[in-house]
Amino acid sequence: MKLDKENYSLQEVQEILKEYDTKMAEFETRIKEADAQAKDMDNQTKQLETLTKSNLENSIKVEMLKNGLSEDMFDLVADSKDVDTASKKINKILDIKKKSDINNSYKPSEHTAEQTAYAEAQKNGDVGAMLRTKMSKLFK
C-alpha cells in the first residue's frame, strides 16, 4: 500500500489498519499451523525412534532364537547398535556356551588314562623303574 497523502482521514487510517490486522491474523494462523505441524513431526519422530528400537530388539531376539539361545541372554546383546554387531556377539556367546557344555559334559573316569607306575617312571626318565613295572606285569 502506498501512502501518497500527507494527511489522512480517520476512515482512511482505519481501512489501512484493517488491512494490516487481516494480514497479522493471517500470519498468526500460519504460525499456529506451523507449530502444530512441528509438534506432530516431533511426535512422529519419537514414534519412529521407538518403533526402530523395538524392531532392532525383535530382530536380535529372532537371531538369538535361530541360533538356539534363550531370551534370558538378551541382556548380553541388547546394547548392540545393529543386527550385525548383535550377530557377532551371539556367535561369541555360542562359542562360550559350547566350551562350557564341553567342560560340563560327562567324562567317564574308567576310560581316562590313570597315572600308572610306568607313566611316572617315564615322566621321571627312570628306565629301571620302567622295566620293573613291565616285568612285574609279566610275572603276575
SULMO-V600198 format. One record per pair of residues at least 4 apart in sequence whose ideal C-beta (glycine too) atoms are under 8 Angstrom apart, sorted by the first residue. I is the first residue (numbers start at 0). GAP is how many residues later the second one is. Records with the same first field share a line. If there is no record, write none. Layout:
# SULMO-V600198
I=GAP, GAP
This chain:
# SULMO-V600198
0=15, 18
2=5
7=4, 5, 8
8=4
9=4
10=4
11=4
12=4
13=4
14=4
15=4
16=4
17=4
18=4
19=4
20=4
21=4
22=4
23=4
24=4
25=4
26=4
27=4
28=4
29=4
30=4
31=4
32=4
33=4
34=4
35=4
36=4
37=4
38=4
39=4
40=4
41=4
42=4
43=4
44=4
45=4
46=4
47=4
48=4
49=4
50=4
51=4
52=4
53=4
54=4
55=4, 24, 26, 27
56=4, 17, 21
57=4
58=4, 24, 27
59=4, 14, 17, 18, 20, 23, 26, 30
60=4, 10, 13
61=4
62=4, 20, 23, 24, 27
63=5, 6, 7, 9, 10, 13, 26
64=4, 6
66=23, 24, 27
67=26
68=4, 21, 24, 25, 28
72=4, 20
73=4
75=13, 17
76=9, 12, 13, 16
79=5, 6, 9
80=4
81=4
82=4
83=4
84=4
85=4
86=4
87=4
88=4
89=4
90=4
91=4
92=4
93=4
94=4
95=4
96=4
97=4
98=4
99=4
100=4
106=5
107=4
112=6
114=4, 5
115=4, 17
116=4, 12, 16
117=4, 12, 15, 16
118=4
119=4, 9
120=5, 6, 7, 8, 9, 12
121=8
123=5
125=4
126=4
127=4
128=4
129=4
130=4
131=4
132=4
133=4
134=4
135=4
